[in-house]
Amino acid sequence: MKKILLLNPPGENYFIRDYYCSQVSKGDYYWPPLDLLVLSGLFRDKFEVCVLDALAQRIDKAGAYSFINKINPDFIICLAGAASWEQDIGFLGELKKINRAAVILSGDYPLAYPKEIIEKYPFVDAILLDFTDSEIELFIRGVRNDSLKNIFTRSDTADPELVSRDNFSIAVPQHSLFTSRLYNLPHIYYHPFATIMTDFGCPYHCTFCSYERIKYKMRDMGNIAEEVDYIISLGIRELWLRDQSFGSAKDHAFDFCSLLENKGRKFSWSCEMRVDAVSEELLNKMAACGCHTIMLGVETASQKVLDMHKKGITLEQTKAAFKIAKKAKVRTLAHFIFGLNGENLLSQEKLIDFCLSLEPDFASFNVANPLWNTTFREEATRNKWLLGEGVSVDASCSFPVWENDILKRSDIWSMRKAALQRFYFRPAYVWRQMRDVKTGYQLRTLIKEGAHLTRDLIFKKQ
């Protein structure tokens, strides 16, 4: 039986490489990489599967090399991200000198440039273009020709061609292979938790988003039910939905809520949503079956900038969504982006004021970096806004890699730090968070993340 290693490689930073996105963790939190989790189900009972999440397990390069040589896999499916690209590809290059396993990559930059990576790096054997597709099993069993569309290999002579359907199913992931107690999230109530997806990609095309060009498809509800049953058997009661826009397919969202209600067990869960998907009817249904937190992409306080980047929402919809959530007693986490093209210093100051006016329970302040395979990246390249060469770009909170004539990198960074300070260090906010603690895990996480945030504001220069 062939042996497969699902690998999240070591790194000098706490990198999150997951679901075609890569970033440095904003705090001391980490979750099971969805790519590897989904693939673990596909390989169940067909191959011998091992998992090494070197970052979650805090294993360095030497320890990772030792582990890999000890198990001696036939195939290594490795995460690689733009935020950590030089480290990732350097690690794999050295690994291939001491271990002859075939290497398959999954990640944001590999998805954007599979052909170029295969040509440049002889130790990379294939690139996954869709980790929910089963074609990788054919590759592992020896198929080497152009018939494989969703995995790009050294046998391909044509350009990459992704073939996708409107609906999909996956084999039930082996959640037990991922040491759940190593993973933490600041907004959850119970630990350990499980990540689960009810769809793939996003039906919208925001020009700054890493999912702009990933085709949207919905997962079969019966298939989701199988996975929920397995999670119940493990005794896990906390779920984090990895959908990029839960509720945008309204009927699908209601069906998922009904599925949870019919299981006869009260889950605690959270999800990402768009503000235009929030309605009283849906949110009340979600709250009734255990949803405690929704994460909403606000992005900016400028309608002009929202329209420029094809976000497809209005500021009035944003305000309404937060009011509905408060009425339904569902917590909110608001995502904001500093430095989007079209912003200026005045609009960035308004962004902070807008955030405070919405009164979210949590706020995530991100930096606009031109991600690979996005319209924003192409615009920055065309206008020569990018500074320096290389692949590395963080999707969240690293110092910007670009600037234009209106916003300088130092301005963007200063505004983000000011937002963190103004939002999180309000005495009334701190008191409210402590007052609303429901579990011991939640209290420990709040204290730990607060300490991490304080260190960042004091010591992190860029």
C-alpha positions as semicolon CSV with decimal commas, in nm:
position;residue;x (nm);y (nm);z (nm)
1;M;0,000;0,000;0,000
2;K;0,141;0,339;-0,100
3;K;0,221;0,578;0,183
4;I;0,112;0,943;0,161
5;L;0,229;1,228;0,382
6;L;0,002;1,530;0,415
7;L;0,249;1,805;0,504
8;N;0,222;2,158;0,636
9;P;0,593;2,247;0,635
10;P;0,783;2,434;0,907
11;G;0,841;2,807;0,888
12;E;1,016;3,090;1,066
13;N;0,680;3,263;1,122
14;Y;0,341;3,125;1,227
15;F;0,223;3,091;0,867
16;I;-0,133;2,999;0,780
17;R;-0,131;2,818;0,445
18;D;-0,484;2,709;0,371
19;Y;-0,751;2,697;0,102
20;Y;-0,556;2,896;-0,160
21;C;-0,468;3,172;0,083
22;S;-0,154;3,235;0,289
23;Q;-0,074;3,478;0,568
24;V;0,105;3,520;0,897
25;S;-0,131;3,451;1,186
26;K;-0,247;3,775;1,351
27;G;-0,239;3,608;1,692
28;D;-0,159;3,283;1,864
29;Y;-0,423;3,091;1,669
30;Y;-0,424;2,823;1,402
31;W;-0,671;2,584;1,242
32;P;-0,652;2,253;1,052
33;P;-0,557;2,325;0,687
34;L;-0,866;2,253;0,479
35;D;-0,668;2,125;0,177
36;L;-0,507;1,847;0,380
37;L;-0,821;1,773;0,580
38;V;-1,030;1,715;0,266
39;L;-0,761;1,499;0,104
40;S;-0,740;1,281;0,415
41;G;-1,092;1,161;0,342
42;L;-1,022;1,086;-0,023
43;F;-0,733;0,858;0,072
44;R;-0,918;0,674;0,350
45;D;-0,879;0,293;0,317
46;K;-0,693;0,333;-0,015
47;F;-0,349;0,441;0,100
48;E;-0,157;0,468;0,425
49;V;-0,195;0,830;0,535
50;C;0,031;1,025;0,771
51;V;-0,003;1,390;0,872
52;L;0,269;1,634;0,976
53;D;0,153;1,985;1,061
54;A;0,494;2,119;1,154
55;L;0,364;2,466;1,240
56;A;0,081;2,352;1,468
57;Q;0,316;2,100;1,631
58;R;0,600;2,360;1,651
59;I;0,845;2,130;1,471
60;D;1,149;2,291;1,306
61;K;1,315;2,195;0,977
62;A;1,549;1,942;1,132
63;G;1,263;1,773;1,314
64;A;1,052;1,770;0,999
65;Y;1,333;1,613;0,792
66;S;1,382;1,349;1,058
67;F;1,009;1,265;1,072
68;I;0,979;1,240;0,694
69;N;1,282;1,015;0,657
70;K;1,153;0,793;0,935
71;I;0,814;0,729;0,773
72;N;0,963;0,731;0,419
73;P;0,649;0,825;0,219
74;D;0,595;0,754;-0,150
75;F;0,409;1,083;-0,204
76;I;0,418;1,413;-0,018
77;I;0,126;1,653;-0,061
78;C;0,263;1,979;0,070
79;L;0,107;2,317;0,136
80;A;0,299;2,613;-0,004
81;G;0,196;2,977;0,011
82;A;0,302;3,313;-0,126
83;A;0,351;3,445;0,228
84;S;0,615;3,176;0,292
85;W;0,721;3,084;-0,062
86;E;1,099;3,116;-0,035
87;Q;1,101;2,914;0,286
88;D;0,863;2,651;0,147
89;I;1,042;2,592;-0,179
90;G;1,381;2,596;-0,005
91;F;1,262;2,334;0,243
92;L;1,135;2,108;-0,036
93;G;1,452;2,148;-0,241
94;E;1,665;2,029;0,051
95;L;1,416;1,754;0,133
96;K;1,435;1,610;-0,218
97;K;1,811;1,564;-0,175
98;I;1,754;1,318;0,108
99;N;1,410;1,172;0,024
100;R;1,284;1,065;-0,316
101;A;0,909;1,092;-0,254
102;A;0,704;1,256;-0,530
103;V;0,606;1,611;-0,427
104;I;0,262;1,760;-0,499
105;L;0,187;2,122;-0,404
106;S;-0,136;2,292;-0,300
107;G;-0,155;2,665;-0,236
108;D;-0,228;3,015;-0,363
109;Y;0,087;3,081;-0,566
110;P;0,105;2,726;-0,710
111;L;-0,259;2,763;-0,821
112;A;-0,178;3,092;-0,994
113;Y;0,133;2,966;-1,180
114;P;0,139;2,584;-1,195
115;K;0,315;2,558;-1,531
116;E;0,590;2,802;-1,438
117;I;0,656;2,626;-1,106
118;I;0,677;2,283;-1,270
119;E;0,926;2,422;-1,524
120;K;1,140;2,605;-1,267
121;Y;1,155;2,350;-0,985
122;P;1,249;1,995;-1,095
123;F;1,169;1,851;-0,751
124;V;0,799;1,946;-0,781
125;D;0,605;1,667;-0,955
126;A;0,252;1,810;-0,966
127;I;0,026;2,101;-0,863
128;L;-0,325;2,055;-0,723
129;L;-0,572;2,289;-0,893
130;D;-0,875;2,172;-0,688
131;F;-0,823;1,977;-0,366
132;T;-1,188;1,865;-0,362
133;D;-1,141;1,671;-0,687
134;S;-1,052;1,300;-0,686
135;E;-0,814;1,304;-0,985
136;I;-0,514;1,308;-0,754
137;E;-0,592;0,945;-0,672
138;L;-0,538;0,856;-1,039
139;F;-0,204;1,036;-1,033
140;I;-0,094;0,842;-0,726
141;R;-0,197;0,518;-0,898
142;G;0,029;0,601;-1,193
143;V;-0,177;0,792;-1,451
144;R;0,048;1,038;-1,635
145;N;-0,124;1,213;-1,926
146;D;-0,328;1,518;-2,027
147;S;-0,655;1,353;-1,920
148;L;-0,598;1,484;-1,565
149;K;-0,749;1,834;-1,567
150;N;-0,754;1,936;-1,201
151;I;-0,396;1,840;-1,127
152;F;-0,110;1,981;-1,336
153;T;0,180;1,738;-1,381
154;R;0,511;1,707;-1,561
155;S;0,332;1,504;-1,827
156;D;0,112;1,799;-1,926
157;T;0,196;1,964;-2,256
158;A;-0,095;2,209;-2,275
159;D;-0,174;2,502;-2,046
160;P;-0,351;2,424;-1,715
161;E;-0,722;2,359;-1,759
162;L;-0,951;2,343;-1,459
163;V;-1,276;2,148;-1,500
164;S;-1,539;2,213;-1,234
165;R;-1,901;2,119;-1,167
166;D;-2,179;2,313;-0,996
167;N;-2,214;2,053;-0,719
168;F;-1,969;1,823;-0,546
169;S;-1,921;1,564;-0,275
170;I;-1,610;1,459;-0,086
171;A;-1,514;1,153;0,113
172;V;-1,565;1,220;0,485
173;P;-1,241;1,380;0,610
174;Q;-1,042;1,200;0,878
175;H;-1,070;1,467;1,146
176;S;-0,910;1,229;1,395
177;L;-0,577;1,254;1,206
178;F;-0,550;1,622;1,289
179;T;-0,457;1,676;1,652
180;S;-0,738;1,914;1,732
181;R;-0,600;2,034;2,066
182;L;-0,308;2,193;1,882
183;Y;-0,550;2,423;1,700
184;N;-0,707;2,734;1,848
185;L;-0,938;3,017;1,741
186;P;-1,014;3,335;1,936
187;H;-1,389;3,342;1,868
188;I;-1,497;2,984;1,947
189;Y;-1,665;2,864;2,266
190;Y;-1,556;2,501;2,291
191;H;-1,234;2,312;2,228
192;P;-1,148;2,103;2,032
193;F;-1,333;2,218;1,722
194;A;-1,380;2,089;1,368
195;T;-1,368;2,277;1,038
196;I;-1,623;2,188;0,773
197;M;-1,725;2,324;0,431
198;T;-2,072;2,329;0,274
199;D;-1,951;2,490;-0,049
200;F;-1,630;2,571;-0,236
201;G;-1,508;2,905;-0,370
202;C;-1,728;3,214;-0,382
203;P;-2,005;3,325;-0,621
204;Y;-1,873;3,683;-0,610
205;H;-1,562;3,833;-0,768
206;C;-1,410;4,099;-0,544
207;T;-1,096;4,215;-0,724
208;F;-0,871;4,200;-0,416
209;C;-0,975;3,852;-0,302
210;S;-0,784;3,527;-0,347
211;Y;-1,117;3,357;-0,436
212;E;-1,197;3,601;-0,717
213;R;-1,126;3,340;-0,987
214;I;-1,215;3,016;-0,808
215;K;-1,537;2,872;-0,947
216;Y;-1,818;2,840;-0,695
217;K;-1,987;2,506;-0,632
218;M;-2,220;2,373;-0,362
219;R;-2,172;2,053;-0,168
220;D;-2,436;1,782;-0,157
221;M;-2,631;1,809;0,169
222;G;-2,639;1,432;0,224
223;N;-2,261;1,430;0,197
224;I;-2,239;1,708;0,458
225;A;-2,467;1,505;0,687
226;E;-2,223;1,212;0,672
227;E;-1,941;1,434;0,791
228;V;-2,151;1,586;1,069
229;D;-2,232;1,235;1,193
230;Y;-1,861;1,151;1,202
231;I;-1,783;1,471;1,393
232;I;-2,055;1,383;1,646
233;S;-1,895;1,040;1,693
234;L;-1,571;1,213;1,793
235;G;-1,748;1,409;2,067
236;I;-1,681;1,748;1,903
237;R;-1,947;2,014;1,953
238;E;-1,782;2,325;1,800
239;L;-1,783;2,381;1,422
240;W;-1,619;2,647;1,210
241;L;-1,770;2,666;0,862
242;R;-1,503;2,738;0,603
243;D;-1,750;2,863;0,341
244;Q;-1,637;3,197;0,201
245;S;-1,991;3,338;0,188
246;F;-2,237;3,125;0,384
247;G;-2,594;3,233;0,319
248;S;-2,535;3,368;-0,032
249;A;-2,706;3,051;-0,154
250;K;-3,008;3,107;0,070
251;D;-3,183;2,771;0,030
252;H;-2,854;2,586;0,083
253;A;-2,796;2,776;0,408
254;F;-3,146;2,699;0,538
255;D;-3,100;2,333;0,449
256;F;-2,775;2,320;0,647
257;C;-2,944;2,474;0,951
258;S;-3,224;2,218;0,926
259;L;-2,964;1,942;0,901
260;L;-2,807;2,053;1,231
261;E;-3,147;2,079;1,400
262;N;-3,241;1,728;1,290
263;K;-2,925;1,576;1,440
264;G;-3,072;1,612;1,787
265;R;-2,756;1,769;1,919
266;K;-2,686;2,137;1,986
267;F;-2,373;2,244;1,803
268;S;-2,190;2,567;1,868
269;W;-2,069;2,721;1,540
270;S;-1,951;3,022;1,343
271;C;-1,916;3,118;0,978
272;E;-1,816;3,381;0,720
273;M;-2,099;3,575;0,551
274;R;-2,154;3,867;0,319
275;V;-2,355;4,155;0,463
276;D;-2,608;4,128;0,179
277;A;-2,682;3,767;0,279
278;V;-2,785;3,865;0,634
279;S;-3,158;3,864;0,697
280;E;-3,364;3,835;1,013
281;E;-3,518;3,510;0,893
282;L;-3,184;3,342;0,818
283;L;-2,999;3,472;1,122
284;N;-3,276;3,365;1,359
285;K;-3,266;3,018;1,202
286;M;-2,887;3,006;1,239
287;A;-2,897;3,119;1,602
288;A;-3,163;2,859;1,682
289;C;-2,930;2,578;1,573
290;G;-2,622;2,709;1,754
291;C;-2,457;2,982;1,546
292;H;-2,292;3,227;1,786
293;T;-2,065;3,435;1,559
294;I;-2,072;3,558;1,199
295;M;-1,772;3,715;1,023
296;L;-1,862;3,992;0,781
297;G;-1,649;4,154;0,511
298;V;-1,700;4,528;0,560
299;E;-1,364;4,615;0,397
300;T;-1,401;4,997;0,374
301;A;-1,620;5,293;0,466
302;S;-1,610;5,423;0,107
303;Q;-1,889;5,325;-0,132
304;K;-1,667;5,440;-0,419
305;V;-1,393;5,194;-0,318
306;L;-1,644;4,911;-0,270
307;D;-1,774;4,968;-0,622
308;M;-1,426;5,003;-0,769
309;H;-1,332;4,660;-0,635
310;K;-1,665;4,498;-0,734
311;K;-1,763;4,409;-0,379
312;G;-2,131;4,431;-0,470
313;I;-2,260;4,565;-0,138
314;T;-2,367;4,902;-0,002
315;L;-2,281;5,077;0,323
316;E;-2,650;5,071;0,414
317;Q;-2,654;4,690;0,377
318;T;-2,353;4,676;0,607
319;K;-2,521;4,886;0,875
320;A;-2,838;4,679;0,849
321;A;-2,650;4,349;0,882
322;F;-2,489;4,450;1,211
323;K;-2,822;4,568;1,351
324;I;-2,988;4,238;1,255
325;A;-2,707;4,039;1,418
326;K;-2,734;4,238;1,738
327;K;-3,110;4,182;1,748
328;A;-3,061;3,808;1,693
329;K;-2,792;3,805;1,967
330;V;-2,530;3,669;1,726
331;R;-2,180;3,806;1,772
332;T;-2,006;3,980;1,481
333;L;-1,648;3,987;1,359
334;A;-1,591;4,264;1,106
335;H;-1,315;4,239;0,843
336;F;-1,157;4,567;0,728
337;I;-0,884;4,634;0,471
338;F;-0,642;4,926;0,495
339;G;-0,480;5,053;0,177
340;L;-0,710;4,941;-0,101
341;N;-0,657;5,128;-0,424
342;G;-0,891;5,427;-0,425
343;E;-0,846;5,504;-0,056
344;N;-0,675;5,812;0,086
345;L;-0,578;5,925;0,437
346;L;-0,918;6,081;0,502
347;S;-1,111;5,771;0,396
348;Q;-0,884;5,555;0,612
349;E;-0,967;5,767;0,916
350;K;-1,336;5,733;0,832
351;L;-1,287;5,356;0,817
352;I;-1,188;5,350;1,185
353;D;-1,486;5,569;1,279
354;F;-1,716;5,346;1,073
355;C;-1,585;5,039;1,253
356;L;-1,661;5,190;1,593
357;S;-2,010;5,294;1,481
358;L;-2,096;4,936;1,378
359;E;-2,002;4,805;1,724
360;P;-1,874;4,461;1,616
361;D;-1,769;4,218;1,886
362;F;-1,437;4,163;1,709
363;A;-1,255;4,345;1,432
364;S;-0,992;4,213;1,195
365;F;-0,778;4,490;1,044
366;N;-0,601;4,371;0,732
367;V;-0,352;4,524;0,492
368;A;-0,433;4,542;0,121
369;N;-0,162;4,343;-0,050
370;P;-0,193;4,251;-0,420
371;L;-0,251;3,876;-0,400
372;W;-0,156;3,642;-0,680
373;N;-0,423;3,558;-0,936
374;T;-0,629;3,872;-0,865
375;T;-0,727;4,179;-1,066
376;F;-0,573;4,396;-0,794
377;R;-0,235;4,225;-0,852
378;E;-0,255;4,284;-1,224
379;E;-0,345;4,650;-1,171
380;A;-0,056;4,702;-0,928
381;T;0,186;4,537;-1,171
382;R;0,059;4,736;-1,469
383;N;0,091;5,067;-1,281
384;K;0,429;4,968;-1,131
385;W;0,301;5,003;-0,776
386;L;0,484;4,691;-0,659
387;L;0,808;4,741;-0,470
388;G;1,084;4,487;-0,517
389;E;1,083;4,142;-0,675
390;G;0,984;3,798;-0,555
391;V;0,678;3,591;-0,478
392;S;0,616;3,656;-0,110
393;V;0,303;3,852;-0,020
394;D;0,097;3,817;0,298
395;A;-0,282;3,816;0,271
396;S;-0,343;3,982;0,607
397;C;-0,120;4,182;0,836
398;S;0,237;4,214;0,709
399;F;0,391;4,544;0,600
400;P;0,254;4,637;0,253
401;V;0,454;4,534;-0,055
402;W;0,312;4,815;-0,270
403;E;0,222;5,183;-0,265
404;N;0,086;5,444;-0,504
405;D;0,111;5,823;-0,519
406;I;-0,177;5,871;-0,275
407;L;-0,111;5,616;0,001
408;K;0,237;5,531;0,120
409;R;0,318;5,202;0,290
410;S;0,403;5,374;0,617
411;D;0,063;5,550;0,615
412;I;-0,123;5,223;0,565
413;W;0,071;5,056;0,844
414;S;0,021;5,346;1,085
415;M;-0,351;5,351;1,019
416;R;-0,381;4,978;1,089
417;K;-0,199;5,016;1,421
418;A;-0,418;5,313;1,513
419;A;-0,729;5,107;1,439
420;L;-0,611;4,823;1,660
421;Q;-0,543;5,060;1,946
422;R;-0,867;5,257;1,915
423;F;-1,086;4,946;1,887
424;Y;-0,936;4,695;2,129
425;F;-0,802;4,916;2,407
426;R;-1,127;5,085;2,503
427;P;-1,205;5,011;2,871
428;A;-1,574;4,958;2,790
429;Y;-1,485;4,706;2,520
430;V;-1,249;4,510;2,747
431;W;-1,514;4,502;3,019
432;R;-1,783;4,381;2,776
433;Q;-1,563;4,098;2,648
434;M;-1,482;3,977;2,999
435;R;-1,844;4,008;3,108
436;D;-1,972;3,796;2,819
437;V;-1,732;3,503;2,866
438;K;-1,921;3,173;2,861
439;T;-1,650;2,905;2,886
440;G;-1,308;2,860;3,044
441;Y;-1,152;2,810;2,703
442;Q;-1,298;3,141;2,585
443;L;-1,151;3,324;2,887
444;R;-0,803;3,174;2,839
445;T;-0,808;3,262;2,470
446;L;-0,914;3,623;2,533
447;I;-0,628;3,672;2,778
448;K;-0,374;3,508;2,546
449;E;-0,483;3,702;2,237
450;G;-0,493;4,027;2,433
451;A;-0,134;3,974;2,541
452;H;-0,032;3,894;2,183
453;L;-0,204;4,209;2,052
454;T;-0,033;4,424;2,314
455;R;0,310;4,286;2,221
456;D;0,244;4,349;1,853
457;L;0,144;4,710;1,906
458;I;0,448;4,782;2,121
459;F;0,721;4,585;1,945
460;K;0,613;4,511;1,586
461;K;0,753;4,788;1,369
462;Q;0,664;4,633;1,033
